[in-house]
Every structure is written in structure tokens, then in C-alpha cells.
Amino acid sequence: MNNISRNLRQHDLDWIKVLATFIVFLYHCSMFFNTFAWHIKNNEINQSTIQFFSLLVGNWIMPIFL
């Protein structure tokens, strides 16, 4: 790897992907508590906040990784 390609790397985009990966982890953890179809469910808590988070993240998270 030469110095020219090393200087062209945008580290801010790398950190966006790191944060998006963490949000994907939280998204999959929330699948136990929202109203979507999933293998295991816990219906003993208020699902409105988790449902909002799941719908918000589910719409925009995958295009970040392209």
C-alpha cells in the first residue's frame, strides 16, 4: 500500500460503519421485544419505543454498508 492510497482513505466513513454495526446489534436485540415475527418473543414490556426504533433503523441501516 503506497502513501497516496493511504492518504485517500476517509476515516470518518469507517467510523460511520463501526457505529452502524453497533446499531445493527441493537436492532437485532430489539427483535425479541417488538411486534415483528421472530423466533422468541417477550411480550411483557411496553413495545412502542422498541417498535419505533426497529422501524426507524430497519429503513436506513442496510444501505450504509453498500
PDB file of N, CA, C and O in Angstrom:
ATOM      1  N   MET A   1       0.852  -1.176   0.000  1.00  0.00           N
ATOM      2  CA  MET A   1       0.000   0.000   0.000  1.00  0.00           C
ATOM      3  C   MET A   1       0.893   1.232   0.000  1.00  0.00           C
ATOM      4  O   MET A   1       1.729   1.407   0.886  1.00  0.00           O
ATOM      5  N   ASN A   2       0.714   2.048  -0.961  1.00  0.00           N
ATOM      6  CA  ASN A   2       1.573   3.229  -1.045  1.00  0.00           C
ATOM      7  C   ASN A   2       0.967   4.403  -0.288  1.00  0.00           C
ATOM      8  O   ASN A   2      -0.165   4.331   0.192  1.00  0.00           O
ATOM      9  N   ASN A   3       1.724   5.469  -0.190  1.00  0.00           N
ATOM     10  CA  ASN A   3       1.301   6.627   0.592  1.00  0.00           C
ATOM     11  C   ASN A   3       0.111   7.357  -0.022  1.00  0.00           C
ATOM     12  O   ASN A   3      -0.682   7.957   0.704  1.00  0.00           O
ATOM     13  N   ILE A   4      -0.026   7.317  -1.343  1.00  0.00           N
ATOM     14  CA  ILE A   4      -1.127   8.025  -1.987  1.00  0.00           C
ATOM     15  C   ILE A   4      -2.464   7.390  -1.599  1.00  0.00           C
ATOM     16  O   ILE A   4      -3.398   8.106  -1.236  1.00  0.00           O
ATOM     17  N   SER A   5      -2.571   6.074  -1.669  1.00  0.00           N
ATOM     18  CA  SER A   5      -3.833   5.428  -1.312  1.00  0.00           C
ATOM     19  C   SER A   5      -4.102   5.516   0.186  1.00  0.00           C
ATOM     20  O   SER A   5      -5.261   5.541   0.598  1.00  0.00           O
ATOM     21  N   ARG A   6      -3.073   5.563   0.995  1.00  0.00           N
ATOM     22  CA  ARG A   6      -3.265   5.706   2.436  1.00  0.00           C
ATOM     23  C   ARG A   6      -3.833   7.082   2.776  1.00  0.00           C
ATOM     24  O   ARG A   6      -4.639   7.204   3.698  1.00  0.00           O
ATOM     25  N   ASN A   7      -3.424   8.115   2.045  1.00  0.00           N
ATOM     26  CA  ASN A   7      -3.921   9.466   2.309  1.00  0.00           C
ATOM     27  C   ASN A   7      -5.348   9.659   1.808  1.00  0.00           C
ATOM     28  O   ASN A   7      -6.040  10.557   2.286  1.00  0.00           O
ATOM     29  N   LEU A   8      -5.810   8.843   0.856  1.00  0.00           N
ATOM     30  CA  LEU A   8      -7.146   8.994   0.311  1.00  0.00           C
ATOM     31  C   LEU A   8      -8.215   8.325   1.178  1.00  0.00           C
ATOM     32  O   LEU A   8      -9.406   8.559   0.970  1.00  0.00           O
ATOM     33  N   ARG A   9      -7.824   7.524   2.114  1.00  0.00           N
ATOM     34  CA  ARG A   9      -8.803   6.829   2.961  1.00  0.00           C
ATOM     35  C   ARG A   9      -9.525   7.830   3.851  1.00  0.00           C
ATOM     36  O   ARG A   9      -8.906   8.709   4.451  1.00  0.00           O
ATOM     37  N   GLN A  10     -10.843   7.685   3.927  1.00  0.00           N
ATOM     38  CA  GLN A  10     -11.655   8.588   4.741  1.00  0.00           C
ATOM     39  C   GLN A  10     -12.050   7.851   6.016  1.00  0.00           C
ATOM     40  O   GLN A  10     -12.909   6.970   6.001  1.00  0.00           O
ATOM     41  N   HIS A  11     -11.417   8.221   7.101  1.00  0.00           N
ATOM     42  CA  HIS A  11     -11.642   7.537   8.364  1.00  0.00           C
ATOM     43  C   HIS A  11     -13.011   7.835   8.955  1.00  0.00           C
ATOM     44  O   HIS A  11     -13.536   7.038   9.733  1.00  0.00           O
ATOM     45  N   ASP A  12     -13.588   8.961   8.601  1.00  0.00           N
ATOM     46  CA  ASP A  12     -14.931   9.252   9.101  1.00  0.00           C
ATOM     47  C   ASP A  12     -15.949   8.255   8.571  1.00  0.00           C
ATOM     48  O   ASP A  12     -16.890   7.898   9.281  1.00  0.00           O
ATOM     49  N   LEU A  13     -15.776   7.799   7.334  1.00  0.00           N
ATOM     50  CA  LEU A  13     -16.678   6.784   6.794  1.00  0.00           C
ATOM     51  C   LEU A  13     -16.484   5.440   7.488  1.00  0.00           C
ATOM     52  O   LEU A  13     -17.442   4.687   7.661  1.00  0.00           O
ATOM     53  N   ASP A  14     -15.266   5.140   7.882  1.00  0.00           N
ATOM     54  CA  ASP A  14     -15.016   3.916   8.647  1.00  0.00           C
ATOM     55  C   ASP A  14     -15.742   3.955   9.982  1.00  0.00           C
ATOM     56  O   ASP A  14     -16.311   2.950  10.408  1.00  0.00           O
ATOM     57  N   TRP A  15     -15.727   5.098  10.644  1.00  0.00           N
ATOM     58  CA  TRP A  15     -16.395   5.212  11.938  1.00  0.00           C
ATOM     59  C   TRP A  15     -17.911   5.174  11.802  1.00  0.00           C
ATOM     60  O   TRP A  15     -18.605   4.700  12.702  1.00  0.00           O
ATOM     61  N   ILE A  16     -18.425   5.666  10.691  1.00  0.00           N
ATOM     62  CA  ILE A  16     -19.867   5.549  10.447  1.00  0.00           C
ATOM     63  C   ILE A  16     -20.255   4.083  10.336  1.00  0.00           C
ATOM     64  O   ILE A  16     -21.295   3.675  10.854  1.00  0.00           O
ATOM     65  N   LYS A  17     -19.432   3.290   9.668  1.00  0.00           N
ATOM     66  CA  LYS A  17     -19.716   1.858   9.555  1.00  0.00           C
ATOM     67  C   LYS A  17     -19.573   1.144  10.895  1.00  0.00           C
ATOM     68  O   LYS A  17     -20.313   0.201  11.173  1.00  0.00           O
ATOM     69  N   VAL A  18     -18.643   1.576  11.718  1.00  0.00           N
ATOM     70  CA  VAL A  18     -18.499   0.978  13.052  1.00  0.00           C
ATOM     71  C   VAL A  18     -19.752   1.269  13.880  1.00  0.00           C
ATOM     72  O   VAL A  18     -20.290   0.369  14.524  1.00  0.00           O
ATOM     73  N   LEU A  19     -20.212   2.505  13.868  1.00  0.00           N
ATOM     74  CA  LEU A  19     -21.423   2.857  14.608  1.00  0.00           C
ATOM     75  C   LEU A  19     -22.653   2.146  14.038  1.00  0.00           C
ATOM     76  O   LEU A  19     -23.533   1.725  14.789  1.00  0.00           O
ATOM     77  N   ALA A  20     -22.712   2.014  12.719  1.00  0.00           N
ATOM     78  CA  ALA A  20     -23.837   1.305  12.099  1.00  0.00           C
ATOM     79  C   ALA A  20     -23.836  -0.164  12.491  1.00  0.00           C
ATOM     80  O   ALA A  20     -24.905  -0.747  12.674  1.00  0.00           O
ATOM     81  N   THR A  21     -22.677  -0.772  12.623  1.00  0.00           N
ATOM     82  CA  THR A  21     -22.596  -2.164  13.064  1.00  0.00           C
ATOM     83  C   THR A  21     -23.120  -2.301  14.483  1.00  0.00           C
ATOM     84  O   THR A  21     -23.821  -3.266  14.786  1.00  0.00           O
ATOM     85  N   PHE A  22     -22.800  -1.368  15.352  1.00  0.00           N
ATOM     86  CA  PHE A  22     -23.322  -1.388  16.712  1.00  0.00           C
ATOM     87  C   PHE A  22     -24.842  -1.213  16.718  1.00  0.00           C
ATOM     88  O   PHE A  22     -25.537  -1.851  17.508  1.00  0.00           O
ATOM     89  N   ILE A  23     -25.356  -0.353  15.841  1.00  0.00           N
ATOM     90  CA  ILE A  23     -26.802  -0.150  15.753  1.00  0.00           C
ATOM     91  C   ILE A  23     -27.487  -1.406  15.218  1.00  0.00           C
ATOM     92  O   ILE A  23     -28.596  -1.727  15.645  1.00  0.00           O
ATOM     93  N   VAL A  24     -26.853  -2.116  14.297  1.00  0.00           N
ATOM     94  CA  VAL A  24     -27.405  -3.392  13.818  1.00  0.00           C
ATOM     95  C   VAL A  24     -27.479  -4.387  14.965  1.00  0.00           C
ATOM     96  O   VAL A  24     -28.447  -5.142  15.061  1.00  0.00           O
ATOM     97  N   PHE A  25     -26.483  -4.402  15.829  1.00  0.00           N
ATOM     98  CA  PHE A  25     -26.518  -5.270  17.008  1.00  0.00           C
ATOM     99  C   PHE A  25     -27.714  -4.919  17.895  1.00  0.00           C
ATOM    100  O   PHE A  25     -28.439  -5.810  18.336  1.00  0.00           O
ATOM    101  N   LEU A  26     -27.923  -3.631  18.157  1.00  0.00           N
ATOM    102  CA  LEU A  26     -29.061  -3.207  18.966  1.00  0.00           C
ATOM    103  C   LEU A  26     -30.384  -3.528  18.280  1.00  0.00           C
ATOM    104  O   LEU A  26     -31.361  -3.887  18.937  1.00  0.00           O
ATOM    105  N   TYR A  27     -30.409  -3.398  16.964  1.00  0.00           N
ATOM    106  CA  TYR A  27     -31.623  -3.718  16.203  1.00  0.00           C
ATOM    107  C   TYR A  27     -31.995  -5.185  16.381  1.00  0.00           C
ATOM    108  O   TYR A  27     -33.157  -5.507  16.629  1.00  0.00           O
ATOM    109  N   HIS A  28     -31.023  -6.065  16.256  1.00  0.00           N
ATOM    110  CA  HIS A  28     -31.317  -7.482  16.406  1.00  0.00           C
ATOM    111  C   HIS A  28     -31.664  -7.842  17.855  1.00  0.00           C
ATOM    112  O   HIS A  28     -32.448  -8.763  18.086  1.00  0.00           O
ATOM    113  N   CYS A  29     -31.110  -7.150  18.802  1.00  0.00           N
ATOM    114  CA  CYS A  29     -31.520  -7.361  20.192  1.00  0.00           C
ATOM    115  C   CYS A  29     -32.958  -6.906  20.419  1.00  0.00           C
ATOM    116  O   CYS A  29     -33.674  -7.499  21.226  1.00  0.00           O
ATOM    117  N   SER A  30     -33.384  -5.866  19.721  1.00  0.00           N
ATOM    118  CA  SER A  30     -34.750  -5.367  19.889  1.00  0.00           C
ATOM    119  C   SER A  30     -35.785  -6.273  19.250  1.00  0.00           C
ATOM    120  O   SER A  30     -36.974  -6.140  19.539  1.00  0.00           O
ATOM    121  N   MET A  31     -35.370  -7.184  18.396  1.00  0.00           N
ATOM    122  CA  MET A  31     -36.330  -8.068  17.735  1.00  0.00           C
ATOM    123  C   MET A  31     -37.053  -8.977  18.722  1.00  0.00           C
ATOM    124  O   MET A  31     -38.134  -9.476  18.409  1.00  0.00           O
ATOM    125  N   PHE A  32     -36.494  -9.203  19.886  1.00  0.00           N
ATOM    126  CA  PHE A  32     -37.157 -10.015  20.899  1.00  0.00           C
ATOM    127  C   PHE A  32     -38.354  -9.289  21.509  1.00  0.00           C
ATOM    128  O   PHE A  32     -39.241  -9.933  22.069  1.00  0.00           O
ATOM    129  N   PHE A  33     -38.393  -7.975  21.412  1.00  0.00           N
ATOM    130  CA  PHE A  33     -39.383  -7.186  22.136  1.00  0.00           C
ATOM    131  C   PHE A  33     -40.380  -6.442  21.259  1.00  0.00           C
ATOM    132  O   PHE A  33     -41.361  -5.920  21.789  1.00  0.00           O
ATOM    133  N   ASN A  34     -40.182  -6.366  19.946  1.00  0.00           N
ATOM    134  CA  ASN A  34     -41.136  -5.652  19.101  1.00  0.00           C
ATOM    135  C   ASN A  34     -42.220  -6.611  18.605  1.00  0.00           C
ATOM    136  O   ASN A  34     -42.255  -7.776  18.999  1.00  0.00           O
ATOM    137  N   THR A  35     -43.098  -6.114  17.743  1.00  0.00           N
ATOM    138  CA  THR A  35     -44.229  -6.931  17.291  1.00  0.00           C
ATOM    139  C   THR A  35     -43.952  -7.687  16.002  1.00  0.00           C
ATOM    140  O   THR A  35     -44.858  -8.338  15.481  1.00  0.00           O
ATOM    141  N   PHE A  36     -42.746  -7.628  15.468  1.00  0.00           N
ATOM    142  CA  PHE A  36     -42.418  -8.349  14.239  1.00  0.00           C
ATOM    143  C   PHE A  36     -42.342  -9.848  14.518  1.00  0.00           C
ATOM    144  O   PHE A  36     -42.191 -10.272  15.664  1.00  0.00           O
ATOM    145  N   ALA A  37     -42.446 -10.633  13.465  1.00  0.00           N
ATOM    146  CA  ALA A  37     -42.305 -12.081  13.625  1.00  0.00           C
ATOM    147  C   ALA A  37     -40.833 -12.411  13.899  1.00  0.00           C
ATOM    148  O   ALA A  37     -39.947 -11.993  13.153  1.00  0.00           O
ATOM    149  N   TRP A  38     -40.584 -13.153  14.961  1.00  0.00           N
ATOM    150  CA  TRP A  38     -39.231 -13.525  15.377  1.00  0.00           C
ATOM    151  C   TRP A  38     -39.317 -14.850  16.105  1.00  0.00           C
ATOM    152  O   TRP A  38     -40.408 -15.259  16.503  1.00  0.00           O
ATOM    153  N   HIS A  39     -38.223 -15.518  16.288  1.00  0.00           N
ATOM    154  CA  HIS A  39     -38.214 -16.858  16.864  1.00  0.00           C
ATOM    155  C   HIS A  39     -38.674 -16.893  18.320  1.00  0.00           C
ATOM    156  O   HIS A  39     -39.452 -17.763  18.710  1.00  0.00           O
ATOM    157  N   ILE A  40     -38.199 -15.963  19.102  1.00  0.00           N
ATOM    158  CA  ILE A  40     -38.506 -15.903  20.531  1.00  0.00           C
ATOM    159  C   ILE A  40     -39.072 -14.522  20.822  1.00  0.00           C
ATOM    160  O   ILE A  40     -38.560 -13.528  20.306  1.00  0.00           O
ATOM    161  N   LYS A  41     -40.106 -14.440  21.628  1.00  0.00           N
ATOM    162  CA  LYS A  41     -40.723 -13.152  21.933  1.00  0.00           C
ATOM    163  C   LYS A  41     -40.847 -12.953  23.437  1.00  0.00           C
ATOM    164  O   LYS A  41     -40.972 -13.913  24.197  1.00  0.00           O
ATOM    165  N   ASN A  42     -40.810 -11.682  23.856  1.00  0.00           N
ATOM    166  CA  ASN A  42     -41.074 -11.274  25.230  1.00  0.00           C
ATOM    167  C   ASN A  42     -42.120 -10.176  25.151  1.00  0.00           C
ATOM    168  O   ASN A  42     -41.805  -9.049  24.771  1.00  0.00           O
ATOM    169  N   ASN A  43     -43.348 -10.486  25.501  1.00  0.00           N
ATOM    170  CA  ASN A  43     -44.442  -9.532  25.370  1.00  0.00           C
ATOM    171  C   ASN A  43     -44.801  -8.862  26.688  1.00  0.00           C
ATOM    172  O   ASN A  43     -45.901  -8.323  26.811  1.00  0.00           O
ATOM    173  N   GLU A  44     -43.928  -8.876  27.662  1.00  0.00           N
ATOM    174  CA  GLU A  44     -44.250  -8.338  28.978  1.00  0.00           C
ATOM    175  C   GLU A  44     -43.867  -6.875  29.159  1.00  0.00           C
ATOM    176  O   GLU A  44     -44.055  -6.337  30.250  1.00  0.00           O
ATOM    177  N   ILE A  45     -43.342  -6.215  28.142  1.00  0.00           N
ATOM    178  CA  ILE A  45     -42.919  -4.819  28.284  1.00  0.00           C
ATOM    179  C   ILE A  45     -43.688  -3.946  27.299  1.00  0.00           C
ATOM    180  O   ILE A  45     -44.360  -4.454  26.401  1.00  0.00           O
ATOM    181  N   ASN A  46     -43.586  -2.635  27.473  1.00  0.00           N
ATOM    182  CA  ASN A  46     -44.184  -1.688  26.547  1.00  0.00           C
ATOM    183  C   ASN A  46     -43.381  -1.700  25.248  1.00  0.00           C
ATOM    184  O   ASN A  46     -42.176  -1.447  25.261  1.00  0.00           O
ATOM    185  N   GLN A  47     -44.033  -1.988  24.145  1.00  0.00           N
ATOM    186  CA  GLN A  47     -43.335  -2.188  22.881  1.00  0.00           C
ATOM    187  C   GLN A  47     -43.291  -0.963  21.984  1.00  0.00           C
ATOM    188  O   GLN A  47     -42.696  -1.028  20.909  1.00  0.00           O
ATOM    189  N   SER A  48     -43.890   0.140  22.377  1.00  0.00           N
ATOM    190  CA  SER A  48     -43.997   1.284  21.473  1.00  0.00           C
ATOM    191  C   SER A  48     -42.640   1.907  21.151  1.00  0.00           C
ATOM    192  O   SER A  48     -42.378   2.217  19.989  1.00  0.00           O
ATOM    193  N   THR A  49     -41.787   2.096  22.121  1.00  0.00           N
ATOM    194  CA  THR A  49     -40.464   2.686  21.875  1.00  0.00           C
ATOM    195  C   THR A  49     -39.596   1.740  21.060  1.00  0.00           C
ATOM    196  O   THR A  49     -38.892   2.165  20.144  1.00  0.00           O
ATOM    197  N   ILE A  50     -39.649   0.481  21.391  1.00  0.00           N
ATOM    198  CA  ILE A  50     -38.847  -0.506  20.659  1.00  0.00           C
ATOM    199  C   ILE A  50     -39.352  -0.648  19.227  1.00  0.00           C
ATOM    200  O   ILE A  50     -38.559  -0.802  18.298  1.00  0.00           O
ATOM    201  N   GLN A  51     -40.655  -0.595  19.050  1.00  0.00           N
ATOM    202  CA  GLN A  51     -41.242  -0.659  17.704  1.00  0.00           C
ATOM    203  C   GLN A  51     -40.785   0.542  16.871  1.00  0.00           C
ATOM    204  O   GLN A  51     -40.436   0.380  15.702  1.00  0.00           O
ATOM    205  N   PHE A  52     -40.782   1.731  17.451  1.00  0.00           N
ATOM    206  CA  PHE A  52     -40.326   2.933  16.751  1.00  0.00           C
ATOM    207  C   PHE A  52     -38.860   2.796  16.352  1.00  0.00           C
ATOM    208  O   PHE A  52     -38.496   3.101  15.217  1.00  0.00           O
ATOM    209  N   PHE A  53     -38.013   2.336  17.283  1.00  0.00           N
ATOM    210  CA  PHE A  53     -36.589   2.146  16.987  1.00  0.00           C
ATOM    211  C   PHE A  53     -36.401   1.142  15.852  1.00  0.00           C
ATOM    212  O   PHE A  53     -35.604   1.378  14.944  1.00  0.00           O
ATOM    213  N   SER A  54     -37.123   0.033  15.895  1.00  0.00           N
ATOM    214  CA  SER A  54     -36.985  -1.007  14.869  1.00  0.00           C
ATOM    215  C   SER A  54     -37.402  -0.506  13.490  1.00  0.00           C
ATOM    216  O   SER A  54     -36.731  -0.780  12.495  1.00  0.00           O
ATOM    217  N   LEU A  55     -38.503   0.224  13.434  1.00  0.00           N
ATOM    218  CA  LEU A  55     -38.953   0.756  12.145  1.00  0.00           C
ATOM    219  C   LEU A  55     -38.009   1.823  11.612  1.00  0.00           C
ATOM    220  O   LEU A  55     -37.753   1.875  10.409  1.00  0.00           O
ATOM    221  N   LEU A  56     -37.492   2.665  12.484  1.00  0.00           N
ATOM    222  CA  LEU A  56     -36.568   3.711  12.058  1.00  0.00           C
ATOM    223  C   LEU A  56     -35.258   3.121  11.531  1.00  0.00           C
ATOM    224  O   LEU A  56     -34.798   3.483  10.449  1.00  0.00           O
ATOM    225  N   VAL A  57     -34.676   2.228  12.289  1.00  0.00           N
ATOM    226  CA  VAL A  57     -33.386   1.639  11.910  1.00  0.00           C
ATOM    227  C   VAL A  57     -33.543   0.706  10.724  1.00  0.00           C
ATOM    228  O   VAL A  57     -32.677   0.666   9.850  1.00  0.00           O
ATOM    229  N   GLY A  58     -34.630  -0.042  10.679  1.00  0.00           N
ATOM    230  CA  GLY A  58     -34.827  -1.019   9.606  1.00  0.00           C
ATOM    231  C   GLY A  58     -34.884  -0.402   8.222  1.00  0.00           C
ATOM    232  O   GLY A  58     -34.595  -1.077   7.235  1.00  0.00           O
ATOM    233  N   ASN A  59     -35.251   0.862   8.132  1.00  0.00           N
ATOM    234  CA  ASN A  59     -35.372   1.504   6.820  1.00  0.00           C
ATOM    235  C   ASN A  59     -34.054   2.024   6.254  1.00  0.00           C
ATOM    236  O   ASN A  59     -33.912   2.115   5.035  1.00  0.00           O
ATOM    237  N   TRP A  60     -33.102   2.361   7.088  1.00  0.00           N
ATOM    238  CA  TRP A  60     -31.905   3.019   6.555  1.00  0.00           C
ATOM    239  C   TRP A  60     -30.595   2.316   6.882  1.00  0.00           C
ATOM    240  O   TRP A  60     -29.553   2.753   6.395  1.00  0.00           O
ATOM    241  N   ILE A  61     -30.590   1.260   7.673  1.00  0.00           N
ATOM    242  CA  ILE A  61     -29.314   0.723   8.131  1.00  0.00           C
ATOM    243  C   ILE A  61     -28.551  -0.054   7.045  1.00  0.00           C
ATOM    244  O   ILE A  61     -27.330   0.073   6.958  1.00  0.00           O
ATOM    245  N   MET A  62     -29.224  -0.836   6.235  1.00  0.00           N
ATOM    246  CA  MET A  62     -28.512  -1.657   5.261  1.00  0.00           C
ATOM    247  C   MET A  62     -27.848  -0.848   4.146  1.00  0.00           C
ATOM    248  O   MET A  62     -26.742  -1.213   3.745  1.00  0.00           O
ATOM    249  N   PRO A  63     -28.444   0.226   3.619  1.00  0.00           N
ATOM    250  CA  PRO A  63     -27.738   0.999   2.588  1.00  0.00           C
ATOM    251  C   PRO A  63     -26.411   1.608   3.057  1.00  0.00           C
ATOM    252  O   PRO A  63     -25.565   1.930   2.224  1.00  0.00           O
ATOM    253  N   ILE A  64     -26.213   1.770   4.351  1.00  0.00           N
ATOM    254  CA  ILE A  64     -24.947   2.311   4.842  1.00  0.00           C
ATOM    255  C   ILE A  64     -23.786   1.376   4.509  1.00  0.00           C
ATOM    256  O   ILE A  64     -22.670   1.840   4.276  1.00  0.00           O
ATOM    257  N   PHE A  65     -24.031   0.076   4.485  1.00  0.00           N
ATOM    258  CA  PHE A  65     -22.965  -0.901   4.269  1.00  0.00           C
ATOM    259  C   PHE A  65     -22.627  -1.115   2.798  1.00  0.00           C
ATOM    260  O   PHE A  65     -21.688  -1.850   2.492  1.00  0.00           O
ATOM    261  N   LEU A  66     -23.349  -0.506   1.899  1.00  0.00           N
ATOM    262  CA  LEU A  66     -23.055  -0.691   0.471  1.00  0.00           C
ATOM    263  C   LEU A  66     -21.901   0.137   0.011  1.00  0.00           C
ATOM    264  O   LEU A  66     -21.536   0.088  -1.164  1.00  0.00           O
TER     265      LEU A  66
END
